[in-house]
Amino acid sequence: MSRLPESPPCPFCEGRETELFNAFGAHASVSSYWCRDCRSPFELLKWAPAERSGPRPHRVESRPEGTG
Ligand SMILES: [Zn+2]
């Protein structure tokens, strides 16, 4: 399980009085937090969206068995 920040700065008021109330928000990649300063919920990305790079997986044709 990835480590989540317990009290990230609020994106609205930049306050630190925040708390995690839902590790799985609207999406699996975000966590829902609650700001006690401005009483607003906000979501935080668990991980930064990585750009697709490197070789892409390709389909491998399966051989029928039973020969030989
Ligand atoms: Zn706030």
N, CA, C, O and the ligand as a Tripos MOL2 file, in Angstrom:
@<TRIPOS>MOLECULE
protein
  273   271    69     0     0
PROTEIN
NO_CHARGES

@<TRIPOS>ATOM
      1 N           0.8490   -1.1870    0.0000 N.3       1 MET1
      2 CA          0.0000    0.0000    0.0000 C.3       1 MET1
      3 C           0.8890    1.2430    0.0000 C.2       1 MET1
      4 O           1.8770    1.3230    0.7300 O.2       1 MET1
      5 N           0.5200    2.1870   -0.8200 N.am      2 SER2
      6 CA          1.3350    3.3950   -0.9120 C.3       2 SER2
      7 C           1.0690    4.2950    0.2850 C.2       2 SER2
      8 O          -0.0240    4.3120    0.8520 O.2       2 SER2
      9 N           2.0890    5.0300    0.6410 N.am      3 ARG3
     10 CA          1.9510    5.9240    1.7880 C.3       3 ARG3
     11 C           1.2030    7.1830    1.3780 C.2       3 ARG3
     12 O           1.4900    7.7810    0.3410 O.2       3 ARG3
     13 N           0.2680    7.5660    2.1810 N.am      4 LEU4
     14 CA         -0.5100    8.7660    1.9070 C.3       4 LEU4
     15 C          -0.1350    9.8390    2.9190 C.2       4 LEU4
     16 O           0.0940    9.5420    4.0910 O.2       4 LEU4
     17 N          -0.0740   11.0660    2.4700 N.am      5 PRO5
     18 CA          0.1910   12.1500    3.4210 C.3       5 PRO5
     19 C          -0.9840   12.3160    4.3730 C.2       5 PRO5
     20 O          -2.1430   12.3340    3.9590 O.2       5 PRO5
     21 N          -0.6610   12.4350    5.6520 N.am      6 GLU6
     22 CA         -1.7370   12.5400    6.6350 C.3       6 GLU6
     23 C          -2.4150   13.8940    6.5830 C.2       6 GLU6
     24 O          -3.6330   13.9990    6.7300 O.2       6 GLU6
     25 N          -1.6220   14.9240    6.3750 N.am      7 SER7
     26 CA         -2.2070   16.2690    6.3550 C.3       7 SER7
     27 C          -1.5420   17.1110    5.2700 C.2       7 SER7
     28 O          -0.6690   17.9320    5.5540 O.2       7 SER7
     29 N          -1.9610   16.9000    4.0370 N.am      8 PRO8
     30 CA         -1.4330   17.7330    2.9540 C.3       8 PRO8
     31 C          -2.0230   19.1320    3.0360 C.2       8 PRO8
     32 O          -3.1100   19.3140    3.5830 O.2       8 PRO8
     33 N          -1.3250   20.1110    2.5020 N.am      9 PRO9
     34 CA         -1.8520   21.4730    2.5370 C.3       9 PRO9
     35 C          -3.1190   21.5830    1.7030 C.2       9 PRO9
     36 O          -3.2190   21.0140    0.6160 O.2       9 PRO9
     37 N          -4.0790   22.3220    2.2300 N.am     10 CYS10
     38 CA         -5.3520   22.5020    1.5420 C.3      10 CYS10
     39 C          -5.1290   23.3380    0.2750 C.2      10 CYS10
     40 O          -4.4640   24.3730    0.3240 O.2      10 CYS10
     41 N          -5.6800   22.8970   -0.8470 N.am     11 PRO11
     42 CA         -5.5110   23.6520   -2.0960 C.3      11 PRO11
     43 C          -6.3100   24.9480   -2.1090 C.2      11 PRO11
     44 O          -6.0670   25.8160   -2.9470 O.2      11 PRO11
     45 N          -7.2510   25.0850   -1.1980 N.am     12 PHE12
     46 CA         -8.0930   26.2880   -1.1850 C.3      12 PHE12
     47 C          -7.5120   27.3710   -0.2810 C.2      12 PHE12
     48 O          -7.3310   28.5150   -0.6960 O.2      12 PHE12
     49 N          -7.2240   26.9890    0.9620 N.am     13 CYS13
     50 CA         -6.7560   27.9890    1.9180 C.3      13 CYS13
     51 C          -5.3120   27.7370    2.3290 C.2      13 CYS13
     52 O          -4.7480   28.4830    3.1300 O.2      13 CYS13
     53 N          -4.7140   26.6750    1.7730 N.am     14 GLU14
     54 CA         -3.3380   26.3140    2.0820 C.3      14 GLU14
     55 C          -3.1350   26.0400    3.5630 C.2      14 GLU14
     56 O          -2.0280   26.1550    4.0890 O.2      14 GLU14
     57 N          -4.2120   25.6790    4.2150 N.am     15 GLY15
     58 CA         -4.1010   25.3460    5.6330 C.3      15 GLY15
     59 C          -3.6280   23.9150    5.8090 C.2      15 GLY15
     60 O          -3.7710   23.0810    4.9150 O.2      15 GLY15
     61 N          -3.0700   23.6490    6.9670 N.am     16 ARG16
     62 CA         -2.5540   22.3100    7.2430 C.3      16 ARG16
     63 C          -3.5000   21.5020    8.1260 C.2      16 ARG16
     64 O          -3.2150   20.3570    8.4780 O.2      16 ARG16
     65 N          -4.6050   22.1020    8.4700 N.am     17 GLU17
     66 CA         -5.5720   21.3800    9.3060 C.3      17 GLU17
     67 C          -6.4430   20.4910    8.4240 C.2      17 GLU17
     68 O          -7.6500   20.6980    8.2950 O.2      17 GLU17
     69 N          -5.8000   19.5020    7.8250 N.am     18 THR18
     70 CA         -6.5340   18.6050    6.9490 C.3      18 THR18
     71 C          -6.4390   17.1840    7.4680 C.2      18 THR18
     72 O          -5.5260   16.8330    8.2160 O.2      18 THR18
     73 N          -7.3780   16.3970    7.0640 N.am     19 GLU19
     74 CA         -7.3610   15.0100    7.5030 C.3      19 GLU19
     75 C          -7.8990   14.1130    6.3960 C.2      19 GLU19
     76 O          -8.7720   14.5020    5.6200 O.2      19 GLU19
     77 N          -7.3610   12.9180    6.3480 N.am     20 LEU20
     78 CA         -7.7990   11.9370    5.3620 C.3      20 LEU20
     79 C          -9.0760   11.2660    5.8550 C.2      20 LEU20
     80 O          -9.1080   10.6930    6.9440 O.2      20 LEU20
     81 N         -10.1040   11.3410    5.0560 N.am     21 PHE21
     82 CA        -11.3490   10.6900    5.4830 C.3      21 PHE21
     83 C         -11.7970    9.6160    4.5120 C.2      21 PHE21
     84 O         -12.7260    8.8620    4.8030 O.2      21 PHE21
     85 N         -11.1500    9.5380    3.3650 N.am     22 ASN22
     86 CA        -11.4980    8.4640    2.4360 C.3      22 ASN22
     87 C         -10.2890    8.1720    1.5600 C.2      22 ASN22
     88 O          -9.9160    8.9720    0.7020 O.2      22 ASN22
     89 N          -9.6870    7.0140    1.7910 N.am     23 ALA23
     90 CA         -8.4810    6.6750    1.0410 C.3      23 ALA23
     91 C          -8.8010    6.4370   -0.4280 C.2      23 ALA23
     92 O          -7.9390    6.5680   -1.2970 O.2      23 ALA23
     93 N         -10.0720    6.0810   -0.6910 N.am     24 PHE24
     94 CA        -10.4720    5.8420   -2.0720 C.3      24 PHE24
     95 C         -11.6180    6.7900   -2.4160 C.2      24 PHE24
     96 O         -12.7710    6.5770   -2.0410 O.2      24 PHE24
     97 N         -11.2550    7.8350   -3.1400 N.am     25 GLY25
     98 CA        -12.2510    8.8310   -3.4840 C.3      25 GLY25
     99 C         -13.0560    8.4240   -4.6960 C.2      25 GLY25
    100 O         -13.3910    7.2540   -4.8800 O.2      25 GLY25
    101 N         -13.3600    9.4110   -5.5190 N.am     26 ALA26
    102 CA        -14.1760    9.1550   -6.7060 C.3      26 ALA26
    103 C         -13.4700    8.1790   -7.6340 C.2      26 ALA26
    104 O         -14.1050    7.3950   -8.3390 O.2      26 ALA26
    105 N         -12.1560    8.2410   -7.6200 N.am     27 HIS27
    106 CA        -11.3790    7.3300   -8.4390 C.3      27 HIS27
    107 C         -10.3890    6.5930   -7.5450 C.2      27 HIS27
    108 O         -10.0940    7.0160   -6.4280 O.2      27 HIS27
    109 N          -9.8910    5.4930   -8.0630 N.am     28 ALA28
    110 CA         -8.9530    4.6930   -7.2680 C.3      28 ALA28
    111 C          -7.6230    5.4060   -7.0850 C.2      28 ALA28
    112 O          -6.8390    5.0770   -6.1940 O.2      28 ALA28
    113 N          -7.3850    6.3900   -7.9470 N.am     29 SER29
    114 CA         -6.0790    7.0490   -7.9050 C.3      29 SER29
    115 C          -6.0990    8.3140   -7.0640 C.2      29 SER29
    116 O          -5.0890    9.0100   -6.9620 O.2      29 SER29
    117 N          -7.2360    8.6130   -6.4650 N.am     30 VAL30
    118 CA         -7.3050    9.8150   -5.6490 C.3      30 VAL30
    119 C          -7.7790    9.4710   -4.2410 C.2      30 VAL30
    120 O          -8.4620    8.4710   -4.0210 O.2      30 VAL30
    121 N          -7.4010   10.3170   -3.3050 N.am     31 SER31
    122 CA         -7.8510   10.1720   -1.9300 C.3      31 SER31
    123 C          -8.5990   11.4320   -1.5280 C.2      31 SER31
    124 O          -8.2280   12.5400   -1.9140 O.2      31 SER31
    125 N          -9.6410   11.2500   -0.7570 N.am     32 SER32
    126 CA        -10.4500   12.3810   -0.3330 C.3      32 SER32
    127 C          -9.9610   12.8980    1.0160 C.2      32 SER32
    128 O          -9.7480   12.1320    1.9560 O.2      32 SER32
    129 N          -9.7900   14.1960    1.0860 N.am     33 TYR33
    130 CA         -9.3790   14.8360    2.3310 C.3      33 TYR33
    131 C         -10.4180   15.8560    2.7340 C.2      33 TYR33
    132 O         -11.2580   16.2790    1.9400 O.2      33 TYR33
    133 N         -10.3310   16.2330    3.9900 N.am     34 TRP34
    134 CA        -11.2450   17.2150    4.5210 C.3      34 TRP34
    135 C         -10.4330   18.3050    5.1880 C.2      34 TRP34
    136 O          -9.5630   18.0290    6.0140 O.2      34 TRP34
    137 N         -10.7260   19.5640    4.8210 N.am     35 CYS35
    138 CA        -10.0300   20.6890    5.4340 C.3      35 CYS35
    139 C         -10.8800   21.2350    6.5670 C.2      35 CYS35
    140 O         -12.0460   21.5830    6.3850 O.2      35 CYS35
    141 N         -10.2680   21.2990    7.7390 N.am     36 ARG36
    142 CA        -11.0120   21.7890    8.9010 C.3      36 ARG36
    143 C         -10.9930   23.3060    8.9600 C.2      36 ARG36
    144 O         -11.7900   23.9190    9.6700 O.2      36 ARG36
    145 N         -10.0840   23.9050    8.2130 N.am     37 ASP37
    146 CA        -10.0040   25.3660    8.2220 C.3      37 ASP37
    147 C         -11.1520   25.9950    7.4410 C.2      37 ASP37
    148 O         -11.8930   26.8300    7.9610 O.2      37 ASP37
    149 N         -11.2850   25.5770    6.1760 N.am     38 CYS38
    150 CA        -12.3340   26.1600    5.3510 C.3      38 CYS38
    151 C         -13.5020   25.1930    5.1680 C.2      38 CYS38
    152 O         -14.4440   25.4750    4.4270 O.2      38 CYS38
    153 N         -13.4290   24.0660    5.8440 N.am     39 ARG39
    154 CA        -14.5110   23.0870    5.8100 C.3      39 ARG39
    155 C         -14.8810   22.7170    4.3800 C.2      39 ARG39
    156 O         -16.0380   22.7920    3.9670 O.2      39 ARG39
    157 N         -13.8640   22.3180    3.6530 N.am     40 SER40
    158 CA        -14.0880   21.9240    2.2660 C.3      40 SER40
    159 C         -13.3870   20.6020    1.9890 C.2      40 SER40
    160 O         -12.2390   20.3980    2.3850 O.2      40 SER40
    161 N         -14.0830   19.7200    1.3130 N.am     41 PRO41
    162 CA        -13.4280   18.4770    0.9200 C.3      41 PRO41
    163 C         -12.6050   18.6940   -0.3390 C.2      41 PRO41
    164 O         -12.9690   19.4930   -1.2020 O.2      41 PRO41
    165 N         -11.5220   17.9930   -0.4350 N.am     42 PHE42
    166 CA        -10.7200   18.0540   -1.6480 C.3      42 PHE42
    167 C         -10.0660   16.7080   -1.8840 C.2      42 PHE42
    168 O          -9.9230   15.8910   -0.9740 O.2      42 PHE42
    169 N          -9.6780   16.5040   -3.1100 N.am     43 GLU43
    170 CA         -9.0820   15.2270   -3.4670 C.3      43 GLU43
    171 C          -7.6280   15.4210   -3.8620 C.2      43 GLU43
    172 O          -7.2250   16.4540   -4.3960 O.2      43 GLU43
    173 N          -6.8720   14.3890   -3.5760 N.am     44 LEU44
    174 CA         -5.4410   14.4560   -3.8530 C.3      44 LEU44
    175 C          -5.0490   13.2180   -4.6470 C.2      44 LEU44
    176 O          -5.4750   12.1020   -4.3490 O.2      44 LEU44
    177 N          -4.2430   13.4430   -5.6440 N.am     45 LEU45
    178 CA         -3.7670   12.3150   -6.4310 C.3      45 LEU45
    179 C          -2.7650   11.5080   -5.6220 C.2      45 LEU45
    180 O          -1.8490   12.0620   -5.0140 O.2      45 LEU45
    181 N          -2.9490   10.1970   -5.6220 N.am     46 LYS46
    182 CA         -2.0280    9.3600   -4.8610 C.3      46 LYS46
    183 C          -0.6750    9.3110   -5.5370 C.2      46 LYS46
    184 O           0.3650    9.2760   -4.8800 O.2      46 LYS46
    185 N          -0.7040    9.3100   -6.8590 N.am     47 TRP47
    186 CA          0.5580    9.2660   -7.5840 C.3      47 TRP47
    187 C           0.4400   10.1540   -8.8030 C.2      47 TRP47
    188 O          -0.6450   10.3480   -9.3520 O.2      47 TRP47
    189 N           1.5610   10.6830   -9.2110 N.am     48 ALA48
    190 CA          1.5600   11.5500  -10.3800 C.3      48 ALA48
    191 C           1.3730   10.6960  -11.6280 C.2      48 ALA48
    192 O           1.9530    9.6170  -11.7500 O.2      48 ALA48
    193 N           0.5630   11.1920  -12.5420 N.am     49 PRO49
    194 CA          0.3490   10.4410  -13.7840 C.3      49 PRO49
    195 C           1.6420   10.3110  -14.5720 C.2      49 PRO49
    196 O           2.2010   11.3040  -15.0380 O.2      49 PRO49
    197 N           2.1010    9.1020  -14.7140 N.am     50 ALA50
    198 CA          3.3550    8.8720  -15.4250 C.3      50 ALA50
    199 C           3.0980    8.7990  -16.9280 C.2      50 ALA50
    200 O           2.1030    8.2400  -17.3900 O.2      50 ALA50
    201 N           4.0150    9.3720  -17.6540 N.am     51 GLU51
    202 CA          3.8810    9.3310  -19.1040 C.3      51 GLU51
    203 C           4.2390    7.9430  -19.6180 C.2      51 GLU51
    204 O           5.1300    7.2620  -19.1090 O.2      51 GLU51
    205 N           3.5160    7.5710  -20.6300 N.am     52 ARG52
    206 CA          3.7720    6.2510  -21.2010 C.3      52 ARG52
    207 C           5.0840    6.2790  -21.9590 C.2      52 ARG52
    208 O           5.2700    7.0640  -22.8890 O.2      52 ARG52
    209 N           5.9550    5.4380  -21.5590 N.am     53 SER53
    210 CA          7.2420    5.3580  -22.2460 C.3      53 SER53
    211 C           7.7160    3.9160  -22.2190 C.2      53 SER53
    212 O           7.2520    3.1000  -21.4220 O.2      53 SER53
    213 N           8.6510    3.6270  -23.1070 N.am     54 GLY54
    214 CA          9.1850    2.2870  -23.1600 C.3      54 GLY54
    215 C           8.4090    1.4340  -24.1410 C.2      54 GLY54
    216 O           7.4830    1.8910  -24.8100 O.2      54 GLY54
    217 N           8.8160    0.1890  -24.2030 N.am     55 PRO55
    218 CA          8.1560   -0.7150  -25.1560 C.3      55 PRO55
    219 C           6.7300   -1.0260  -24.7380 C.2      55 PRO55
    220 O           6.4360   -1.2000  -23.5550 O.2      55 PRO55
    221 N           5.8670   -1.0920  -25.7080 N.am     56 ARG56
    222 CA          4.4780   -1.4020  -25.4100 C.3      56 ARG56
    223 C           4.2690   -2.9110  -25.5170 C.2      56 ARG56
    224 O           4.8740   -3.5800  -26.3550 O.2      56 ARG56
    225 N           3.4170   -3.4200  -24.6700 N.am     57 PRO57
    226 CA          3.1250   -4.8600  -24.7540 C.3      57 PRO57
    227 C           2.3630   -5.1780  -26.0310 C.2      57 PRO57
    228 O           1.4410   -4.4640  -26.4250 O.2      57 PRO57
    229 N           2.7600   -6.2350  -26.6470 N.am     58 HIS58
    230 CA          2.0890   -6.6340  -27.8780 C.3      58 HIS58
    231 C           1.4700   -8.0130  -27.7230 C.2      58 HIS58
    232 O           1.8440   -8.7880  -26.8430 O.2      58 HIS58
    233 N           0.5490   -8.2880  -28.5660 N.am     59 ARG59
    234 CA         -0.1460   -9.5710  -28.4810 C.3      59 ARG59
    235 C           0.7730  -10.7130  -28.9010 C.2      59 ARG59
    236 O           1.5630  -10.6100  -29.8400 O.2      59 ARG59
    237 N           0.6300  -11.7880  -28.1670 N.am     60 VAL60
    238 CA          1.4110  -12.9810  -28.4950 C.3      60 VAL60
    239 C           0.4420  -14.0640  -28.9500 C.2      60 VAL60
    240 O          -0.4980  -14.4340  -28.2480 O.2      60 VAL60
    241 N           0.7110  -14.5530  -30.1480 N.am     61 GLU61
    242 CA         -0.1780  -15.5980  -30.6800 C.3      61 GLU61
    243 C           0.1140  -16.9190  -29.9860 C.2      61 GLU61
    244 O           1.2630  -17.3440  -29.8590 O.2      61 GLU61
    245 N          -0.9370  -17.5350  -29.5530 N.am     62 SER62
    246 CA         -0.7610  -18.8160  -28.8580 C.3      62 SER62
    247 C          -0.8040  -19.9600  -29.8760 C.2      62 SER62
    248 O          -1.6210  -19.9700  -30.7960 O.2      62 SER62
    249 N           0.0860  -20.9030  -29.6840 N.am     63 ARG63
    250 CA          0.1370  -22.0450  -30.6120 C.3      63 ARG63
    251 C          -0.8210  -23.1210  -30.1620 C.2      63 ARG63
    252 O          -0.9560  -23.3780  -28.9660 O.2      63 ARG63
    253 N          -1.4720  -23.7370  -31.0870 N.am     64 PRO64
    254 CA         -2.3280  -24.8790  -30.7040 C.3      64 PRO64
    255 C          -1.4820  -26.0660  -30.2840 C.2      64 PRO64
    256 O          -0.4750  -26.3850  -30.9160 O.2      64 PRO64
    257 N          -1.9040  -26.7120  -29.2140 N.am     65 GLU65
    258 CA         -1.1390  -27.8550  -28.7210 C.3      65 GLU65
    259 C          -1.6240  -29.1520  -29.3860 C.2      65 GLU65
    260 O          -2.6690  -29.1910  -30.0360 O.2      65 GLU65
    261 N          -0.8380  -30.1890  -29.2010 N.am     66 GLY66
    262 CA         -1.2790  -31.4850  -29.7280 C.3      66 GLY66
    263 C          -0.5000  -31.9200  -30.9510 C.2      66 GLY66
    264 O          -0.7400  -32.9970  -31.4970 O.2      66 GLY66
    265 N           0.4350  -31.0810  -31.3830 N.am     67 THR67
    266 CA          1.1960  -31.4940  -32.5510 C.3      67 THR67
    267 C           2.4390  -32.2680  -32.1440 C.2      67 THR67
    268 O           3.0370  -31.9780  -31.1070 O.2      67 THR67
    269 N           2.8140  -33.1970  -32.9040 N.am     68 GLY68
    270 CA          4.0240  -33.9710  -32.6630 C.3      68 GLY68
    271 C           3.6130  -35.2950  -32.1430 C.2      68 GLY68
    272 O           4.4640  -36.1390  -31.8600 O.2      68 GLY68
    273 ZN         -8.8980   24.7940    3.4760 Zn       69 ZN69
@<TRIPOS>BOND
     1     1     2 1
     2     2     3 1
     3     3     4 2
     4     3     5 am
     5     5     6 1
     6     6     7 1
     7     7     8 2
     8     7     9 am
     9     9    10 1
    10    10    11 1
    11    11    12 2
    12    11    13 am
    13    13    14 1
    14    14    15 1
    15    15    16 2
    16    15    17 am
    17    17    18 1
    18    18    19 1
    19    19    20 2
    20    19    21 am
    21    21    22 1
    22    22    23 1
    23    23    24 2
    24    23    25 am
    25    25    26 1
    26    26    27 1
    27    27    28 2
    28    27    29 am
    29    29    30 1
    30    30    31 1
    31    31    32 2
    32    31    33 am
    33    33    34 1
    34    34    35 1
    35    35    36 2
    36    35    37 am
    37    37    38 1
    38    38    39 1
    39    39    40 2
    40    39    41 am
    41    41    42 1
    42    42    43 1
    43    43    44 2
    44    43    45 am
    45    45    46 1
    46    46    47 1
    47    47    48 2
    48    47    49 am
    49    49    50 1
    50    50    51 1
    51    51    52 2
    52    51    53 am
    53    53    54 1
    54    54    55 1
    55    55    56 2
    56    55    57 am
    57    57    58 1
    58    58    59 1
    59    59    60 2
    60    59    61 am
    61    61    62 1
    62    62    63 1
    63    63    64 2
    64    63    65 am
    65    65    66 1
    66    66    67 1
    67    67    68 2
    68    67    69 am
    69    69    70 1
    70    70    71 1
    71    71    72 2
    72    71    73 am
    73    73    74 1
    74    74    75 1
    75    75    76 2
    76    75    77 am
    77    77    78 1
    78    78    79 1
    79    79    80 2
    80    79    81 am
    81    81    82 1
    82    82    83 1
    83    83    84 2
    84    83    85 am
    85    85    86 1
    86    86    87 1
    87    87    88 2
    88    87    89 am
    89    89    90 1
    90    90    91 1
    91    91    92 2
    92    91    93 am
    93    93    94 1
    94    94    95 1
    95    95    96 2
    96    95    97 am
    97    97    98 1
    98    98    99 1
    99    99   100 2
   100    99   101 am
   101   101   102 1
   102   102   103 1
   103   103   104 2
   104   103   105 am
   105   105   106 1
   106   106   107 1
   107   107   108 2
   108   107   109 am
   109   109   110 1
   110   110   111 1
   111   111   112 2
   112   111   113 am
   113   113   114 1
   114   114   115 1
   115   115   116 2
   116   115   117 am
   117   117   118 1
   118   118   119 1
   119   119   120 2
   120   119   121 am
   121   121   122 1
   122   122   123 1
   123   123   124 2
   124   123   125 am
   125   125   126 1
   126   126   127 1
   127   127   128 2
   128   127   129 am
   129   129   130 1
   130   130   131 1
   131   131   132 2
   132   131   133 am
   133   133   134 1
   134   134   135 1
   135   135   136 2
   136   135   137 am
   137   137   138 1
   138   138   139 1
   139   139   140 2
   140   139   141 am
   141   141   142 1
   142   142   143 1
   143   143   144 2
   144   143   145 am
   145   145   146 1
   146   146   147 1
   147   147   148 2
   148   147   149 am
   149   149   150 1
   150   150   151 1
   151   151   152 2
   152   151   153 am
   153   153   154 1
   154   154   155 1
   155   155   156 2
   156   155   157 am
   157   157   158 1
   158   158   159 1
   159   159   160 2
   160   159   161 am
   161   161   162 1
   162   162   163 1
   163   163   164 2
   164   163   165 am
   165   165   166 1
   166   166   167 1
   167   167   168 2
   168   167   169 am
   169   169   170 1
   170   170   171 1
   171   171   172 2
   172   171   173 am
   173   173   174 1
   174   174   175 1
   175   175   176 2
   176   175   177 am
   177   177   178 1
   178   178   179 1
   179   179   180 2
   180   179   181 am
   181   181   182 1
   182   182   183 1
   183   183   184 2
   184   183   185 am
   185   185   186 1
   186   186   187 1
   187   187   188 2
   188   187   189 am
   189   189   190 1
   190   190   191 1
   191   191   192 2
   192   191   193 am
   193   193   194 1
   194   194   195 1
   195   195   196 2
   196   195   197 am
   197   197   198 1
   198   198   199 1
   199   199   200 2
   200   199   201 am
   201   201   202 1
   202   202   203 1
   203   203   204 2
   204   203   205 am
   205   205   206 1
   206   206   207 1
   207   207   208 2
   208   207   209 am
   209   209   210 1
   210   210   211 1
   211   211   212 2
   212   211   213 am
   213   213   214 1
   214   214   215 1
   215   215   216 2
   216   215   217 am
   217   217   218 1
   218   218   219 1
   219   219   220 2
   220   219   221 am
   221   221   222 1
   222   222   223 1
   223   223   224 2
   224   223   225 am
   225   225   226 1
   226   226   227 1
   227   227   228 2
   228   227   229 am
   229   229   230 1
   230   230   231 1
   231   231   232 2
   232   231   233 am
   233   233   234 1
   234   234   235 1
   235   235   236 2
   236   235   237 am
   237   237   238 1
   238   238   239 1
   239   239   240 2
   240   239   241 am
   241   241   242 1
   242   242   243 1
   243   243   244 2
   244   243   245 am
   245   245   246 1
   246   246   247 1
   247   247   248 2
   248   247   249 am
   249   249   250 1
   250   250   251 1
   251   251   252 2
   252   251   253 am
   253   253   254 1
   254   254   255 1
   255   255   256 2
   256   255   257 am
   257   257   258 1
   258   258   259 1
   259   259   260 2
   260   259   261 am
   261   261   262 1
   262   262   263 1
   263   263   264 2
   264   263   265 am
   265   265   266 1
   266   266   267 1
   267   267   268 2
   268   267   269 am
   269   269   270 1
   270   270   271 1
   271   271   272 2
@<TRIPOS>SUBSTRUCTURE
     1 MET1         2 RESIDUE 1 A MET
     2 SER2         6 RESIDUE 1 A SER
     3 ARG3        10 RESIDUE 1 A ARG
     4 LEU4        14 RESIDUE 1 A LEU
     5 PRO5        18 RESIDUE 1 A PRO
     6 GLU6        22 RESIDUE 1 A GLU
     7 SER7        26 RESIDUE 1 A SER
     8 PRO8        30 RESIDUE 1 A PRO
     9 PRO9        34 RESIDUE 1 A PRO
    10 CYS10       38 RESIDUE 1 A CYS
    11 PRO11       42 RESIDUE 1 A PRO
    12 PHE12       46 RESIDUE 1 A PHE
    13 CYS13       50 RESIDUE 1 A CYS
    14 GLU14       54 RESIDUE 1 A GLU
    15 GLY15       58 RESIDUE 1 A GLY
    16 ARG16       62 RESIDUE 1 A ARG
    17 GLU17       66 RESIDUE 1 A GLU
    18 THR18       70 RESIDUE 1 A THR
    19 GLU19       74 RESIDUE 1 A GLU
    20 LEU20       78 RESIDUE 1 A LEU
    21 PHE21       82 RESIDUE 1 A PHE
    22 ASN22       86 RESIDUE 1 A ASN
    23 ALA23       90 RESIDUE 1 A ALA
    24 PHE24       94 RESIDUE 1 A PHE
    25 GLY25       98 RESIDUE 1 A GLY
    26 ALA26      102 RESIDUE 1 A ALA
    27 HIS27      106 RESIDUE 1 A HIS
    28 ALA28      110 RESIDUE 1 A ALA
    29 SER29      114 RESIDUE 1 A SER
    30 VAL30      118 RESIDUE 1 A VAL
    31 SER31      122 RESIDUE 1 A SER
    32 SER32      126 RESIDUE 1 A SER
    33 TYR33      130 RESIDUE 1 A TYR
    34 TRP34      134 RESIDUE 1 A TRP
    35 CYS35      138 RESIDUE 1 A CYS
    36 ARG36      142 RESIDUE 1 A ARG
    37 ASP37      146 RESIDUE 1 A ASP
    38 CYS38      150 RESIDUE 1 A CYS
    39 ARG39      154 RESIDUE 1 A ARG
    40 SER40      158 RESIDUE 1 A SER
    41 PRO41      162 RESIDUE 1 A PRO
    42 PHE42      166 RESIDUE 1 A PHE
    43 GLU43      170 RESIDUE 1 A GLU
    44 LEU44      174 RESIDUE 1 A LEU
    45 LEU45      178 RESIDUE 1 A LEU
    46 LYS46      182 RESIDUE 1 A LYS
    47 TRP47      186 RESIDUE 1 A TRP
    48 ALA48      190 RESIDUE 1 A ALA
    49 PRO49      194 RESIDUE 1 A PRO
    50 ALA50      198 RESIDUE 1 A ALA
    51 GLU51      202 RESIDUE 1 A GLU
    52 ARG52      206 RESIDUE 1 A ARG
    53 SER53      210 RESIDUE 1 A SER
    54 GLY54      214 RESIDUE 1 A GLY
    55 PRO55      218 RESIDUE 1 A PRO
    56 ARG56      222 RESIDUE 1 A ARG
    57 PRO57      226 RESIDUE 1 A PRO
    58 HIS58      230 RESIDUE 1 A HIS
    59 ARG59      234 RESIDUE 1 A ARG
    60 VAL60      238 RESIDUE 1 A VAL
    61 GLU61      242 RESIDUE 1 A GLU
    62 SER62      246 RESIDUE 1 A SER
    63 ARG63      250 RESIDUE 1 A ARG
    64 PRO64      254 RESIDUE 1 A PRO
    65 GLU65      258 RESIDUE 1 A GLU
    66 GLY66      262 RESIDUE 1 A GLY
    67 THR67      266 RESIDUE 1 A THR
    68 GLY68      270 RESIDUE 1 A GLY
    69 ZN69       273 GROUP 0 **** ****
